[in-house]
Amino acid sequence: MSAEPQIKNVSAFFDGQNLFYHAKAAFGYPYPNYDPKKLAEFICRTKGWLLKDVFFYTGVPSEIDKPFWNHFWTARMAVMGTRGVKTFSRPFRVG
């Protein structure tokens, strides 16, 4: 059996919609105002872990159906990308 490493390397994975709905239920936030990188950094700092990667996944509504939210998520994920977050999106499915 191998020993537990002194420094634990962490990759954080976020489901954007799931995180939003849980934050909304827990804290009443009507707007996705969270920062996944800061959240991952905080957790790693409190545990003494080394954050290696942050991955963020979310669905994005179409520009035709919900232009505000399409622009919001497109711009938000672009900013996350400049801060080292690896972002992944796909269109919402209708139906």
C-alpha positions, 0 to 999 in steps of 0.5 A, spaced: 500 500 500 502 506 498 503 512 503 498 518 502 502 524 499 504 530 503 501 535 497 494 533 494 493 535 487 486 537 486 482 538 479 475 541 481 469 540 476 463 544 476 456 543 473 454 550 472 447 549 472 447 545 478 451 549 482 447 555 480 440 551 482 443 549 489 446 556 490 439 559 489 436 554 493 441 555 499 442 562 499 436 565 495 441 568 489 436 569 483 443 570 479 449 566 478 454 570 481 459 565 483 466 564 481 468 557 480 475 558 481 475 562 487 471 557 490 476 551 488 481 556 491 478 557 497 476 549 499 484 547 497 487 553 501 482 550 507 484 543 506 492 544 504 491 542 497 494 544 491 489 546 485 492 544 479 485 545 474 478 548 474 473 545 469 467 548 468 461 545 464 454 548 462 449 548 457 447 555 454 441 557 451 440 559 444 441 566 442 434 566 439 431 563 445 434 567 450 439 572 447 441 575 454 443 569 457 446 566 451 450 573 451 451 572 459 454 565 459 458 566 452 462 572 455 462 569 462 466 563 460 470 567 456 472 571 462 473 564 466 478 562 460 482 568 461 483 566 468 485 559 467 478 555 467 477 550 462 470 551 460 466 547 456 459 548 453 453 545 449 446 548 447 440 547 451 436 541 448 429 543 446 424 539 448 
